[in-house]
Amino acid sequence: MTNFELELVGSRGKRPSSYRTALRLMQDGRVDVTQVQPRVLPIEKWQQGLDLVAKGRKVVFELAR
């Protein structure tokens, strides 16, 4: 079994230029955030969610709306 691991290094910027830089890097495709964005699924789709987890994706199950 292969482990799909990501290392996240966070920072906290308080200047508007920090946010603009981060957004520009994401827009240009230089930072891929798709792997760290959780998929939000209703609990009824638990099997699909577990399949995604097995592929290294983060999943959040909604218990109620």
CHARMM internal coordinates of N, CA and C (Angstrom, degrees):
IC EDIT
DIST 1 N 1 CA 1.4586
DIST 1 CA 1 C 1.5262
ANGL 1 N 1 CA 1 C 108.50
DIST 1 C 2 N 1.2917
ANGL 1 CA 1 C 2 N 115.64
DIHE 1 N 1 CA 1 C 2 N 137.36
DIST 2 N 2 CA 1.4591
ANGL 1 C 2 N 2 CA 122.12
DIHE 1 CA 1 C 2 N 2 CA -179.39
DIST 2 CA 2 C 1.5170
ANGL 2 N 2 CA 2 C 109.72
DIHE 1 C 2 N 2 CA 2 C -97.07
DIST 2 C 3 N 1.3071
ANGL 2 CA 2 C 3 N 116.02
DIHE 2 N 2 CA 2 C 3 N 136.40
DIST 3 N 3 CA 1.4663
ANGL 2 C 3 N 3 CA 120.51
DIHE 2 CA 2 C 3 N 3 CA 174.12
DIST 3 CA 3 C 1.5118
ANGL 3 N 3 CA 3 C 108.86
DIHE 2 C 3 N 3 CA 3 C -93.00
DIST 3 C 4 N 1.2988
ANGL 3 CA 3 C 4 N 115.35
DIHE 3 N 3 CA 3 C 4 N 128.86
DIST 4 N 4 CA 1.4573
ANGL 3 C 4 N 4 CA 120.66
DIHE 3 CA 3 C 4 N 4 CA 175.92
DIST 4 CA 4 C 1.5179
ANGL 4 N 4 CA 4 C 106.55
DIHE 3 C 4 N 4 CA 4 C -100.04
DIST 4 C 5 N 1.3027
ANGL 4 CA 4 C 5 N 116.40
DIHE 4 N 4 CA 4 C 5 N 104.77
DIST 5 N 5 CA 1.4539
ANGL 4 C 5 N 5 CA 119.83
DIHE 4 CA 4 C 5 N 5 CA -176.19
DIST 5 CA 5 C 1.5200
ANGL 5 N 5 CA 5 C 110.45
DIHE 4 C 5 N 5 CA 5 C -118.49
DIST 5 C 6 N 1.2940
ANGL 5 CA 5 C 6 N 114.98
DIHE 5 N 5 CA 5 C 6 N 140.43
DIST 6 N 6 CA 1.4596
ANGL 5 C 6 N 6 CA 122.56
DIHE 5 CA 5 C 6 N 6 CA 174.73
DIST 6 CA 6 C 1.5095
ANGL 6 N 6 CA 6 C 108.07
DIHE 5 C 6 N 6 CA 6 C -122.33
DIST 6 C 7 N 1.2873
ANGL 6 CA 6 C 7 N 116.67
DIHE 6 N 6 CA 6 C 7 N 143.06
DIST 7 N 7 CA 1.4531
ANGL 6 C 7 N 7 CA 120.61
DIHE 6 CA 6 C 7 N 7 CA 174.22
DIST 7 CA 7 C 1.5203
ANGL 7 N 7 CA 7 C 107.89
DIHE 6 C 7 N 7 CA 7 C -108.62
DIST 7 C 8 N 1.3128
ANGL 7 CA 7 C 8 N 115.40
DIHE 7 N 7 CA 7 C 8 N 122.93
DIST 8 N 8 CA 1.4562
ANGL 7 C 8 N 8 CA 120.65
DIHE 7 CA 7 C 8 N 8 CA 178.91
DIST 8 CA 8 C 1.5149
ANGL 8 N 8 CA 8 C 108.89
DIHE 7 C 8 N 8 CA 8 C -104.92
DIST 8 C 9 N 1.2934
ANGL 8 CA 8 C 9 N 114.99
DIHE 8 N 8 CA 8 C 9 N 130.53
DIST 9 N 9 CA 1.4478
ANGL 8 C 9 N 9 CA 120.97
DIHE 8 CA 8 C 9 N 9 CA 175.64
DIST 9 CA 9 C 1.5180
ANGL 9 N 9 CA 9 C 106.52
DIHE 8 C 9 N 9 CA 9 C -117.48
DIST 9 C 10 N 1.2948
ANGL 9 CA 9 C 10 N 116.06
DIHE 9 N 9 CA 9 C 10 N 111.79
DIST 10 N 10 CA 1.4532
ANGL 9 C 10 N 10 CA 120.30
DIHE 9 CA 9 C 10 N 10 CA -176.18
DIST 10 CA 10 C 1.5142
ANGL 10 N 10 CA 10 C 112.00
DIHE 9 C 10 N 10 CA 10 C -95.47
DIST 10 C 11 N 1.2811
ANGL 10 CA 10 C 11 N 113.71
DIHE 10 N 10 CA 10 C 11 N 159.37
DIST 11 N 11 CA 1.4571
ANGL 10 C 11 N 11 CA 119.82
DIHE 10 CA 10 C 11 N 11 CA 173.18
DIST 11 CA 11 C 1.5148
ANGL 11 N 11 CA 11 C 107.31
DIHE 10 C 11 N 11 CA 11 C -147.09
DIST 11 C 12 N 1.2749
ANGL 11 CA 11 C 12 N 113.73
DIHE 11 N 11 CA 11 C 12 N 162.64
DIST 12 N 12 CA 1.4541
ANGL 11 C 12 N 12 CA 117.89
DIHE 11 CA 11 C 12 N 12 CA -178.91
DIST 12 CA 12 C 1.5167
ANGL 12 N 12 CA 12 C 108.10
DIHE 11 C 12 N 12 CA 12 C -125.76
DIST 12 C 13 N 1.2884
ANGL 12 CA 12 C 13 N 115.40
DIHE 12 N 12 CA 12 C 13 N 115.78
DIST 13 N 13 CA 1.4547
ANGL 12 C 13 N 13 CA 119.85
DIHE 12 CA 12 C 13 N 13 CA 178.71
DIST 13 CA 13 C 1.5098
ANGL 13 N 13 CA 13 C 109.69
DIHE 12 C 13 N 13 CA 13 C -111.73
DIST 13 C 14 N 1.2759
ANGL 13 CA 13 C 14 N 115.72
DIHE 13 N 13 CA 13 C 14 N 142.07
DIST 14 N 14 CA 1.4635
ANGL 13 C 14 N 14 CA 119.31
DIHE 13 CA 13 C 14 N 14 CA -179.35
DIST 14 CA 14 C 1.5130
ANGL 14 N 14 CA 14 C 112.26
DIHE 13 C 14 N 14 CA 14 C -111.98
DIST 14 C 15 N 1.3156
ANGL 14 CA 14 C 15 N 114.93
DIHE 14 N 14 CA 14 C 15 N -7.35
DIST 15 N 15 CA 1.4633
ANGL 14 C 15 N 15 CA 117.71
DIHE 14 CA 14 C 15 N 15 CA -179.63
DIST 15 CA 15 C 1.5249
ANGL 15 N 15 CA 15 C 109.14
DIHE 14 C 15 N 15 CA 15 C -91.85
DIST 15 C 16 N 1.3079
ANGL 15 CA 15 C 16 N 117.87
DIHE 15 N 15 CA 15 C 16 N 141.59
DIST 16 N 16 CA 1.4678
ANGL 15 C 16 N 16 CA 120.47
DIHE 15 CA 15 C 16 N 16 CA 177.84
DIST 16 CA 16 C 1.5261
ANGL 16 N 16 CA 16 C 112.50
DIHE 15 C 16 N 16 CA 16 C -55.02
DIST 16 C 17 N 1.3195
ANGL 16 CA 16 C 17 N 117.81
DIHE 16 N 16 CA 16 C 17 N -32.00
DIST 17 N 17 CA 1.4618
ANGL 16 C 17 N 17 CA 119.56
DIHE 16 CA 16 C 17 N 17 CA -179.68
DIST 17 CA 17 C 1.5255
ANGL 17 N 17 CA 17 C 111.58
DIHE 16 C 17 N 17 CA 17 C -64.18
DIST 17 C 18 N 1.3291
ANGL 17 CA 17 C 18 N 118.32
DIHE 17 N 17 CA 17 C 18 N -29.64
DIST 18 N 18 CA 1.4689
ANGL 17 C 18 N 18 CA 121.41
DIHE 17 CA 17 C 18 N 18 CA 177.58
DIST 18 CA 18 C 1.5264
ANGL 18 N 18 CA 18 C 110.47
DIHE 17 C 18 N 18 CA 18 C -63.91
DIST 18 C 19 N 1.3153
ANGL 18 CA 18 C 19 N 116.22
DIHE 18 N 18 CA 18 C 19 N -43.55
DIST 19 N 19 CA 1.4543
ANGL 18 C 19 N 19 CA 120.42
DIHE 18 CA 18 C 19 N 19 CA 179.30
DIST 19 CA 19 C 1.5233
ANGL 19 N 19 CA 19 C 111.03
DIHE 18 C 19 N 19 CA 19 C -67.51
DIST 19 C 20 N 1.3157
ANGL 19 CA 19 C 20 N 116.69
DIHE 19 N 19 CA 19 C 20 N -41.80
DIST 20 N 20 CA 1.4657
ANGL 19 C 20 N 20 CA 119.87
DIHE 19 CA 19 C 20 N 20 CA 179.18
DIST 20 CA 20 C 1.5209
ANGL 20 N 20 CA 20 C 110.42
DIHE 19 C 20 N 20 CA 20 C -61.67
DIST 20 C 21 N 1.3271
ANGL 20 CA 20 C 21 N 117.24
DIHE 20 N 20 CA 20 C 21 N -41.88
DIST 21 N 21 CA 1.4669
ANGL 20 C 21 N 21 CA 120.98
DIHE 20 CA 20 C 21 N 21 CA 178.93
DIST 21 CA 21 C 1.5219
ANGL 21 N 21 CA 21 C 110.40
DIHE 20 C 21 N 21 CA 21 C -62.46
DIST 21 C 22 N 1.3174
ANGL 21 CA 21 C 22 N 117.50
DIHE 21 N 21 CA 21 C 22 N -47.15
DIST 22 N 22 CA 1.4669
ANGL 21 C 22 N 22 CA 121.22
DIHE 21 CA 21 C 22 N 22 CA -179.59
DIST 22 CA 22 C 1.5252
ANGL 22 N 22 CA 22 C 110.90
DIHE 21 C 22 N 22 CA 22 C -61.64
DIST 22 C 23 N 1.3124
ANGL 22 CA 22 C 23 N 117.77
DIHE 22 N 22 CA 22 C 23 N -45.37
DIST 23 N 23 CA 1.4634
ANGL 22 C 23 N 23 CA 121.15
DIHE 22 CA 22 C 23 N 23 CA 179.82
DIST 23 CA 23 C 1.5280
ANGL 23 N 23 CA 23 C 111.45
DIHE 22 C 23 N 23 CA 23 C -64.31
DIST 23 C 24 N 1.3238
ANGL 23 CA 23 C 24 N 117.19
DIHE 23 N 23 CA 23 C 24 N -38.09
DIST 24 N 24 CA 1.4642
ANGL 23 C 24 N 24 CA 120.52
DIHE 23 CA 23 C 24 N 24 CA 178.70
DIST 24 CA 24 C 1.5276
ANGL 24 N 24 CA 24 C 110.45
DIHE 23 C 24 N 24 CA 24 C -65.62
DIST 24 C 25 N 1.3251
ANGL 24 CA 24 C 25 N 117.54
DIHE 24 N 24 CA 24 C 25 N -41.79
DIST 25 N 25 CA 1.4700
ANGL 24 C 25 N 25 CA 120.81
DIHE 24 CA 24 C 25 N 25 CA 178.58
DIST 25 CA 25 C 1.5283
ANGL 25 N 25 CA 25 C 110.78
DIHE 24 C 25 N 25 CA 25 C -62.23
DIST 25 C 26 N 1.3313
ANGL 25 CA 25 C 26 N 117.23
DIHE 25 N 25 CA 25 C 26 N -39.76
DIST 26 N 26 CA 1.4682
ANGL 25 C 26 N 26 CA 120.20
DIHE 25 CA 25 C 26 N 26 CA 177.69
DIST 26 CA 26 C 1.5262
ANGL 26 N 26 CA 26 C 110.27
DIHE 25 C 26 N 26 CA 26 C -68.14
DIST 26 C 27 N 1.3224
ANGL 26 CA 26 C 27 N 117.19
DIHE 26 N 26 CA 26 C 27 N -43.41
DIST 27 N 27 CA 1.4625
ANGL 26 C 27 N 27 CA 121.27
DIHE 26 CA 26 C 27 N 27 CA -179.20
DIST 27 CA 27 C 1.5248
ANGL 27 N 27 CA 27 C 111.37
DIHE 26 C 27 N 27 CA 27 C -62.54
DIST 27 C 28 N 1.3258
ANGL 27 CA 27 C 28 N 117.11
DIHE 27 N 27 CA 27 C 28 N -39.27
DIST 28 N 28 CA 1.4702
ANGL 27 C 28 N 28 CA 121.70
DIHE 27 CA 27 C 28 N 28 CA -179.96
DIST 28 CA 28 C 1.5216
ANGL 28 N 28 CA 28 C 113.18
DIHE 27 C 28 N 28 CA 28 C -75.68
DIST 28 C 29 N 1.3391
ANGL 28 CA 28 C 29 N 116.67
DIHE 28 N 28 CA 28 C 29 N -5.35
DIST 29 N 29 CA 1.4534
ANGL 28 C 29 N 29 CA 119.83
DIHE 28 CA 28 C 29 N 29 CA -179.94
DIST 29 CA 29 C 1.5188
ANGL 29 N 29 CA 29 C 113.95
DIHE 28 C 29 N 29 CA 29 C 79.65
DIST 29 C 30 N 1.3139
ANGL 29 CA 29 C 30 N 116.90
DIHE 29 N 29 CA 29 C 30 N 10.97
DIST 30 N 30 CA 1.4655
ANGL 29 C 30 N 30 CA 120.62
DIHE 29 CA 29 C 30 N 30 CA -179.86
DIST 30 CA 30 C 1.5183
ANGL 30 N 30 CA 30 C 111.50
DIHE 29 C 30 N 30 CA 30 C -81.10
DIST 30 C 31 N 1.3294
ANGL 30 CA 30 C 31 N 116.78
DIHE 30 N 30 CA 30 C 31 N -18.02
DIST 31 N 31 CA 1.4579
ANGL 30 C 31 N 31 CA 122.38
DIHE 30 CA 30 C 31 N 31 CA 174.51
DIST 31 CA 31 C 1.5239
ANGL 31 N 31 CA 31 C 107.06
DIHE 30 C 31 N 31 CA 31 C -127.20
DIST 31 C 32 N 1.3203
ANGL 31 CA 31 C 32 N 116.31
DIHE 31 N 31 CA 31 C 32 N 118.61
DIST 32 N 32 CA 1.4612
ANGL 31 C 32 N 32 CA 121.41
DIHE 31 CA 31 C 32 N 32 CA -178.76
DIST 32 CA 32 C 1.5205
ANGL 32 N 32 CA 32 C 108.80
DIHE 31 C 32 N 32 CA 32 C -95.62
DIST 32 C 33 N 1.3159
ANGL 32 CA 32 C 33 N 116.06
DIHE 32 N 32 CA 32 C 33 N 108.60
DIST 33 N 33 CA 1.4583
ANGL 32 C 33 N 33 CA 119.95
DIHE 32 CA 32 C 33 N 33 CA -178.40
DIST 33 CA 33 C 1.5278
ANGL 33 N 33 CA 33 C 112.77
DIHE 32 C 33 N 33 CA 33 C -96.47
DIST 33 C 34 N 1.3141
ANGL 33 CA 33 C 34 N 117.37
DIHE 33 N 33 CA 33 C 34 N -0.18
DIST 34 N 34 CA 1.4614
ANGL 33 C 34 N 34 CA 118.95
DIHE 33 CA 33 C 34 N 34 CA -177.23
DIST 34 CA 34 C 1.5196
ANGL 34 N 34 CA 34 C 112.42
DIHE 33 C 34 N 34 CA 34 C -63.73
DIST 34 C 35 N 1.3177
ANGL 34 CA 34 C 35 N 117.89
DIHE 34 N 34 CA 34 C 35 N -28.09
DIST 35 N 35 CA 1.4565
ANGL 34 C 35 N 35 CA 120.11
DIHE 34 CA 34 C 35 N 35 CA -178.79
DIST 35 CA 35 C 1.5235
ANGL 35 N 35 CA 35 C 112.81
DIHE 34 C 35 N 35 CA 35 C -77.88
DIST 35 C 36 N 1.3015
ANGL 35 CA 35 C 36 N 117.99
DIHE 35 N 35 CA 35 C 36 N -18.47
DIST 36 N 36 CA 1.4589
ANGL 35 C 36 N 36 CA 120.11
DIHE 35 CA 35 C 36 N 36 CA -179.48
DIST 36 CA 36 C 1.5213
ANGL 36 N 36 CA 36 C 113.00
DIHE 35 C 36 N 36 CA 36 C -106.00
DIST 36 C 37 N 1.3156
ANGL 36 CA 36 C 37 N 116.92
DIHE 36 N 36 CA 36 C 37 N -8.51
DIST 37 N 37 CA 1.4590
ANGL 36 C 37 N 37 CA 120.08
DIHE 36 CA 36 C 37 N 37 CA 176.02
DIST 37 CA 37 C 1.5230
ANGL 37 N 37 CA 37 C 107.68
DIHE 36 C 37 N 37 CA 37 C -78.89
DIST 37 C 38 N 1.3151
ANGL 37 CA 37 C 38 N 118.01
DIHE 37 N 37 CA 37 C 38 N 124.64
DIST 38 N 38 CA 1.4662
ANGL 37 C 38 N 38 CA 118.40
DIHE 37 CA 37 C 38 N 38 CA -179.87
DIST 38 CA 38 C 1.5182
ANGL 38 N 38 CA 38 C 111.61
DIHE 37 C 38 N 38 CA 38 C -73.86
DIST 38 C 39 N 1.3015
ANGL 38 CA 38 C 39 N 115.17
DIHE 38 N 38 CA 38 C 39 N 146.55
DIST 39 N 39 CA 1.4629
ANGL 38 C 39 N 39 CA 120.64
DIHE 38 CA 38 C 39 N 39 CA 168.93
DIST 39 CA 39 C 1.5123
ANGL 39 N 39 CA 39 C 106.38
DIHE 38 C 39 N 39 CA 39 C -84.64
DIST 39 C 40 N 1.3107
ANGL 39 CA 39 C 40 N 117.30
DIHE 39 N 39 CA 39 C 40 N 130.04
DIST 40 N 40 CA 1.4643
ANGL 39 C 40 N 40 CA 121.65
DIHE 39 CA 39 C 40 N 40 CA 178.14
DIST 40 CA 40 C 1.5211
ANGL 40 N 40 CA 40 C 106.97
DIHE 39 C 40 N 40 CA 40 C -103.37
DIST 40 C 41 N 1.3312
ANGL 40 CA 40 C 41 N 115.08
DIHE 40 N 40 CA 40 C 41 N 119.36
DIST 41 N 41 CA 1.4574
ANGL 40 C 41 N 41 CA 121.10
DIHE 40 CA 40 C 41 N 41 CA -177.50
DIST 41 CA 41 C 1.5198
ANGL 41 N 41 CA 41 C 109.98
DIHE 40 C 41 N 41 CA 41 C -127.93
DIST 41 C 42 N 1.3377
ANGL 41 CA 41 C 42 N 116.53
DIHE 41 N 41 CA 41 C 42 N 148.28
DIST 42 N 42 CA 1.4635
ANGL 41 C 42 N 42 CA 118.22
DIHE 41 CA 41 C 42 N 42 CA 172.71
DIST 42 CA 42 C 1.5272
ANGL 42 N 42 CA 42 C 108.77
DIHE 41 C 42 N 42 CA 42 C -68.35
DIST 42 C 43 N 1.3055
ANGL 42 CA 42 C 43 N 116.57
DIHE 42 N 42 CA 42 C 43 N 152.86
DIST 43 N 43 CA 1.4572
ANGL 42 C 43 N 43 CA 121.32
DIHE 42 CA 42 C 43 N 43 CA -176.53
DIST 43 CA 43 C 1.5345
ANGL 43 N 43 CA 43 C 111.77
DIHE 42 C 43 N 43 CA 43 C -59.05
DIST 43 C 44 N 1.3235
ANGL 43 CA 43 C 44 N 116.40
DIHE 43 N 43 CA 43 C 44 N -24.70
DIST 44 N 44 CA 1.4725
ANGL 43 C 44 N 44 CA 119.81
DIHE 43 CA 43 C 44 N 44 CA 179.13
DIST 44 CA 44 C 1.5296
ANGL 44 N 44 CA 44 C 112.07
DIHE 43 C 44 N 44 CA 44 C -64.74
DIST 44 C 45 N 1.3292
ANGL 44 CA 44 C 45 N 116.77
DIHE 44 N 44 CA 44 C 45 N -20.80
DIST 45 N 45 CA 1.4740
ANGL 44 C 45 N 45 CA 120.55
DIHE 44 CA 44 C 45 N 45 CA 179.36
DIST 45 CA 45 C 1.5296
ANGL 45 N 45 CA 45 C 110.76
DIHE 44 C 45 N 45 CA 45 C -99.88
DIST 45 C 46 N 1.3247
ANGL 45 CA 45 C 46 N 116.09
DIHE 45 N 45 CA 45 C 46 N 36.67
DIST 46 N 46 CA 1.4552
ANGL 45 C 46 N 46 CA 121.10
DIHE 45 CA 45 C 46 N 46 CA -176.46
DIST 46 CA 46 C 1.5218
ANGL 46 N 46 CA 46 C 112.49
DIHE 45 C 46 N 46 CA 46 C -60.11
DIST 46 C 47 N 1.3262
ANGL 46 CA 46 C 47 N 117.92
DIHE 46 N 46 CA 46 C 47 N -36.93
DIST 47 N 47 CA 1.4629
ANGL 46 C 47 N 47 CA 119.47
DIHE 46 CA 46 C 47 N 47 CA -178.60
DIST 47 CA 47 C 1.5297
ANGL 47 N 47 CA 47 C 110.67
DIHE 46 C 47 N 47 CA 47 C -65.62
DIST 47 C 48 N 1.3220
ANGL 47 CA 47 C 48 N 117.16
DIHE 47 N 47 CA 47 C 48 N -44.40
DIST 48 N 48 CA 1.4621
ANGL 47 C 48 N 48 CA 121.13
DIHE 47 CA 47 C 48 N 48 CA 176.34
DIST 48 CA 48 C 1.5242
ANGL 48 N 48 CA 48 C 110.01
DIHE 47 C 48 N 48 CA 48 C -59.84
DIST 48 C 49 N 1.3304
ANGL 48 CA 48 C 49 N 116.63
DIHE 48 N 48 CA 48 C 49 N -41.69
DIST 49 N 49 CA 1.4486
ANGL 48 C 49 N 49 CA 120.88
DIHE 48 CA 48 C 49 N 49 CA 179.06
DIST 49 CA 49 C 1.5218
ANGL 49 N 49 CA 49 C 112.47
DIHE 48 C 49 N 49 CA 49 C -62.75
DIST 49 C 50 N 1.3156
ANGL 49 CA 49 C 50 N 116.91
DIHE 49 N 49 CA 49 C 50 N -43.11
DIST 50 N 50 CA 1.4635
ANGL 49 C 50 N 50 CA 119.72
DIHE 49 CA 49 C 50 N 50 CA 179.01
DIST 50 CA 50 C 1.5239
ANGL 50 N 50 CA 50 C 111.41
DIHE 49 C 50 N 50 CA 50 C -66.83
DIST 50 C 51 N 1.3197
ANGL 50 CA 50 C 51 N 117.02
DIHE 50 N 50 CA 50 C 51 N -34.00
DIST 51 N 51 CA 1.4653
ANGL 50 C 51 N 51 CA 119.95
DIHE 50 CA 50 C 51 N 51 CA 175.47
DIST 51 CA 51 C 1.5307
ANGL 51 N 51 CA 51 C 110.66
DIHE 50 C 51 N 51 CA 51 C -63.25
DIST 51 C 52 N 1.3195
ANGL 51 CA 51 C 52 N 116.37
DIHE 51 N 51 CA 51 C 52 N -40.04
DIST 52 N 52 CA 1.4695
ANGL 51 C 52 N 52 CA 120.34
DIHE 51 CA 51 C 52 N 52 CA 177.44
DIST 52 CA 52 C 1.5258
ANGL 52 N 52 CA 52 C 111.35
DIHE 51 C 52 N 52 CA 52 C -66.74
DIST 52 C 53 N 1.3195
ANGL 52 CA 52 C 53 N 116.68
DIHE 52 N 52 CA 52 C 53 N -40.93
DIST 53 N 53 CA 1.4655
ANGL 52 C 53 N 53 CA 120.47
DIHE 52 CA 52 C 53 N 53 CA 177.56
DIST 53 CA 53 C 1.5275
ANGL 53 N 53 CA 53 C 110.08
DIHE 52 C 53 N 53 CA 53 C -60.08
DIST 53 C 54 N 1.3270
ANGL 53 CA 53 C 54 N 116.95
DIHE 53 N 53 CA 53 C 54 N -39.79
DIST 54 N 54 CA 1.4664
ANGL 53 C 54 N 54 CA 120.87
DIHE 53 CA 53 C 54 N 54 CA 178.98
DIST 54 CA 54 C 1.5226
ANGL 54 N 54 CA 54 C 111.69
DIHE 53 C 54 N 54 CA 54 C -63.30
DIST 54 C 55 N 1.3432
ANGL 54 CA 54 C 55 N 116.50
DIHE 54 N 54 CA 54 C 55 N -23.01
DIST 55 N 55 CA 1.4677
ANGL 54 C 55 N 55 CA 120.99
DIHE 54 CA 54 C 55 N 55 CA 178.23
DIST 55 CA 55 C 1.5319
ANGL 55 N 55 CA 55 C 111.81
DIHE 54 C 55 N 55 CA 55 C -93.34
DIST 55 C 56 N 1.3316
ANGL 55 CA 55 C 56 N 116.16
DIHE 55 N 55 CA 55 C 56 N 5.92
DIST 56 N 56 CA 1.4580
ANGL 55 C 56 N 56 CA 119.55
DIHE 55 CA 55 C 56 N 56 CA 176.79
DIST 56 CA 56 C 1.5097
ANGL 56 N 56 CA 56 C 115.45
DIHE 55 C 56 N 56 CA 56 C 92.69
DIST 56 C 57 N 1.3133
ANGL 56 CA 56 C 57 N 117.40
DIHE 56 N 56 CA 56 C 57 N 8.58
DIST 57 N 57 CA 1.4663
ANGL 56 C 57 N 57 CA 120.34
DIHE 56 CA 56 C 57 N 57 CA -179.84
DIST 57 CA 57 C 1.5167
ANGL 57 N 57 CA 57 C 110.87
DIHE 56 C 57 N 57 CA 57 C -89.51
DIST 57 C 58 N 1.3242
ANGL 57 CA 57 C 58 N 115.73
DIHE 57 N 57 CA 57 C 58 N 151.16
DIST 58 N 58 CA 1.4569
ANGL 57 C 58 N 58 CA 120.73
DIHE 57 CA 57 C 58 N 58 CA 175.12
DIST 58 CA 58 C 1.5263
ANGL 58 N 58 CA 58 C 108.04
DIHE 57 C 58 N 58 CA 58 C -87.61
DIST 58 C 59 N 1.3221
ANGL 58 CA 58 C 59 N 115.83
DIHE 58 N 58 CA 58 C 59 N 135.48
DIST 59 N 59 CA 1.4566
ANGL 58 C 59 N 59 CA 120.68
DIHE 58 CA 58 C 59 N 59 CA -178.92
DIST 59 CA 59 C 1.5256
ANGL 59 N 59 CA 59 C 108.35
DIHE 58 C 59 N 59 CA 59 C -130.54
DIST 59 C 60 N 1.3150
ANGL 59 CA 59 C 60 N 115.27
DIHE 59 N 59 CA 59 C 60 N 137.23
DIST 60 N 60 CA 1.4665
ANGL 59 C 60 N 60 CA 122.61
DIHE 59 CA 59 C 60 N 60 CA 173.10
DIST 60 CA 60 C 1.5111
ANGL 60 N 60 CA 60 C 106.95
DIHE 59 C 60 N 60 CA 60 C -118.36
DIST 60 C 61 N 1.3250
ANGL 60 CA 60 C 61 N 116.09
DIHE 60 N 60 CA 60 C 61 N 125.67
DIST 61 N 61 CA 1.4479
ANGL 60 C 61 N 61 CA 120.42
DIHE 60 CA 60 C 61 N 61 CA 178.60
DIST 61 CA 61 C 1.5279
ANGL 61 N 61 CA 61 C 109.81
DIHE 60 C 61 N 61 CA 61 C -95.42
DIST 61 C 62 N 1.3273
ANGL 61 CA 61 C 62 N 115.38
DIHE 61 N 61 CA 61 C 62 N 132.37
DIST 62 N 62 CA 1.4697
ANGL 61 C 62 N 62 CA 121.26
DIHE 61 CA 61 C 62 N 62 CA 174.44
DIST 62 CA 62 C 1.5203
ANGL 62 N 62 CA 62 C 108.02
DIHE 61 C 62 N 62 CA 62 C -87.92
DIST 62 C 63 N 1.3067
ANGL 62 CA 62 C 63 N 115.96
DIHE 62 N 62 CA 62 C 63 N 126.14
DIST 63 N 63 CA 1.4590
ANGL 62 C 63 N 63 CA 119.51
DIHE 62 CA 62 C 63 N 63 CA 179.23
DIST 63 CA 63 C 1.5148
ANGL 63 N 63 CA 63 C 111.71
DIHE 62 C 63 N 63 CA 63 C -87.92
DIST 63 C 64 N 1.3127
ANGL 63 CA 63 C 64 N 117.84
DIHE 63 N 63 CA 63 C 64 N -29.49
DIST 64 N 64 CA 1.4721
ANGL 63 C 64 N 64 CA 121.90
DIHE 63 CA 63 C 64 N 64 CA 179.29
DIST 64 CA 64 C 1.5099
ANGL 64 N 64 CA 64 C 108.03
DIHE 63 C 64 N 64 CA 64 C -155.89
DIST 64 C 65 N 1.3039
ANGL 64 CA 64 C 65 N 115.66
DIHE 64 N 64 CA 64 C 65 N 152.32
DIST 65 N 65 CA 1.4713
ANGL 64 C 65 N 65 CA 120.74
DIHE 64 CA 64 C 65 N 65 CA 177.35
DIST 65 CA 65 C 1.4840
ANGL 65 N 65 CA 65 C 110.76
DIHE 64 C 65 N 65 CA 65 C -106.32
END
COOR INIT
IC SEED 1 N 1 CA 1 C
IC BUILD
